[in-house]
Amino acid sequence: MQDQPATSRPSRQRRIALIGLDLLLGVAGAFGQAPWGLWPLAVLGLAGITWRVGHAATPRIASFRALTAGFGYFALAMSWIVEPFLVEPEIYGWMAPFALFFMALGGALFWAVPSWLAARLTSGWRARGVAFAAVIVLSDWCRGWLFTGLPWALTGHIWIDTPAAQTAALFGSTGLSALTMLAAALPVALWRGKARAPAGAVRGTILSALLIASAWFYGTTRLAAPLPPDRPEVLRLVQPNAEQRLKWDPYWSQVFFQRLVDLSAGPTADGSAPAAVIWPETAVNFLLEDAGSAPADLTRLANAPVLLGIQRREDERYFNSFVEFRRDGQIGQTYDKFHLVPFGEYTPWGDALSRLGISAFAARYGNGYTPGVGPRTLHGLGDGLPPVQVLICYEAIFSRHVIRSGPERPEWLLQITNDAWFGTVSGPWQHLAQTRLRAIESGLPMIRVANTGVSAVIDAHGNIRQEIDMNVEGRLDARLPAHLPPTLWSRTGDWPAVLAALALFLGAVLQKRGKSRKSAG
């Protein structure tokens, strides 16, 4: 029995059915993402995709199958992308289906292009399937970098709500993708043709189960280890539940501001003042330069420093910022968001176009935000808080932005965000899941303050200690969880997982050369 796919052309009806199958396999893979968390279904779906790509007769067919499955995967996983266009549906609603289509197609290309390369450089469906699994891991990693990066809905994210997610402390989110794709590929890799198919499939399935069980066991063991005692400082998280369609309305913006003020006042449960009161991203409807007496008034009412998201201006440039209102009523430290959302917060190459006379997209003329200088650790916030790194909204999905080691390593992470743009079905839950993953990878607790939810206190193992649920106005007083020493991932980053995936891919490629030399001999 030769290890080559059949080349007979199926009928038109069968081709349509197989395209539908590839779409469904991609959708099944996406059901492992939050909020569904059906990781067994996701692994089965990805195993089916690996089988289909591995059995493609040509690189072009392999690429098309990966494109089709990827489209189904990203169409479900990124379906929340339609929500921003429905905030004002009478104006932007018509754009929603196009946004979803092109987002799904763009994600699918990150599967199709490397799949063509894998099929082009390998021989035999087993090697092709293994190479496909390897290049998807590498593709997940590349998605965090290319075109400013969008590491959303990685195949490794299916484990975030399970003990297996703790392996991210060793190998990061790319390591979780490697766990996913290796578990999906093992049954395909050990398949031995029709005569020995059952035995090979059983062996591959057993090895896949053992791989998952090993990650599960490591995670369970790590979770069982007690964390250091919480710090004494109490933080107050304030969630106003400001609907996006009403957020900047003159009447409702005052209502939401008053909610923030009212929820910030009063002592903690033990009668003391919090070390800081934290408001979400773009919490207020005025610029920092127009704050007037607000810093003094707010800190007096809260009886604590107030840390908040606010917009600020320098000349004609605008910044999406985090600012400290100190207890003495003065403006303290400021951090500007540096990784902005393309076409949402700025237009790529907008400043370059302004030099050609096209200024409508230029941040330098106030058309969009200007990025800050980059990640940094803030010292001395609030009333004696330990060093912290602030991440504003979108920045928290990038593990590469976390300051992992060295003298500037923070002792906790703070994310302020406004997820009201993204509905309630999947987007905010996936964002929360990725925030938890940053805590697991780095060994640092995460405080998350969201406009409409979910605001949460997350410990260094990624567990949610306390939370304010979606679409609820409220406040939460909590002690700051302690941090852990730098994890292995903090020291090495994603490189061990990237190099392992690259080695697996090269091994599959070299198998083709070995076969060619054997044939020539």
Phi, psi and omega in degrees: 000118179277147181273063180225144179286155175290150184246003180294140185275123181287164179292166182298317180297321180291323178297318178297317179297321181289326174297317176299321178298316179298319177300314181294323177296321176295318177299318179300319178299324181287339181291354172282344181286160173295147006267005186281312175067027181273070186296325176299320178295321180297316180296318178297317179298317180291327175296320177296320178296318179300318177298313183296316180293319180298327182268009177292140184286332183221161175303324180296317179292319177301317180295319180294319179296318178294322178297316181295312179296319179298323178298315177297320180298308185284333177297321177279312185297326183255021184297338178296347184296341180284339188299317179301331181281349181260000174296318172235075189297331181294339180257312190248357186303325182296339182278343188303309181297327178292321178298316180294317181300310184286330174294315179295320180294318179298317176295321181296327178296332177289347171263321188289314184296309178294333177292321175299316180297317180298317180290327181291327187260358182239167180226131180093143187289332177293310179297322180295321178294318178295317179297322177300314179301318181294317184287335175292322175298313179295324178295318177303317180293316181297328180297342175281354186235316188290142177056043183076348173094141171208076182279056181256145178059042173295151179298334178285347181289349180293345184264357192301326182266019180235163176301332180300339180298338181295341177294348174295337175294339178266312191233006175073187182294329177293325175296324176293322176296322177296320176300314181298307187287328176292319177298324179285328188272336186302314178300327179288318184295330184262004175294136187236040178082176188298319186295322183244022184301311182301316181296317180295317179297319179296315179299316179296320179294320179297315179296322177297316179295321179294322178298312179296319180297323179296315178296322179295317180296316178301315181296317179297319179296317180294320179293332180286338179289128183292143174279158174300158180300148177299155176286161182285339185292138177253129177252144176250117179263129184241125181238109186278344184057058179267113179297140185296323182291343180249354192303320184256007173296133185305320180287309186290329178298327176289324177297314181294322178297319179294325175300314180301315181296312183297319181288341182277339187278155174103155181282170174282180184301328181269009177087001181266171176270145177292156177290335176194148171254131187242126176253161185281185179298142180039056188287333187241164186261017178232158177282157179301322181293341181255015186292331179059237181271004184304315180304315180292318182294316184291315180293329177292316180293321181280342186055038183193159170298148179243126178251124189211161171270135183206153174270145178221165186229140169232113186056243180258004181264145178242149182229142171268109197235160167248133185224147175257123166266111185285163182299330179280005178087002179268159176278124183265231185284151181230140175228132180255132177301129184251335178258095185271158180280118179299135179067356174254315180248345176200165175254121179306140180063018181297316179293324178296319179295331181295333178289344176262008178095001179257098187257358185295340183248010189270123176296332182295342176250021176084009180263083186105171180277157171259136181288151174283188187278341180136179182293144177202160179263132179260132181249141171078025175290155173059207178266081174075030179286147179290169181304139186223146169252128180264135175236124182260113173052251187304332184297335184287349179276354182256107178295332182291346179274348180285131176284107195271326188207179180090180184295338180267007177300126180285172176256351174199162179245144178232121174248124169251137188208160172233098180266009182296339178295337197248025173068205184228357188280305186223321186306305180297327180289322177292323177296316177299318181299318179292328175297319176298323180296325177298323179293317180297312183301315190268341186074022181246137175292155182234127170256126184239122180239115185245156182291312180243001181115159001264124172274141188204154169253118186242127182277181186289350173265003180084007179278139176278115180280310180217156180205158168249121190291172181297139175058040177232134171268136182176180178225160183218124175258127183210147173285149181285121178296154180280160178261164177255164172299162180306133178284172175299319178299324179299331182271327187247342184069207182277357190299319178302317180291321179296314181293324178295317178295320178295320178295321179296318178296314180296325176298318178294323179293315182294335176299324178295317179296322178298318178294321180296318179294322179295319178295320180294323178292000000 
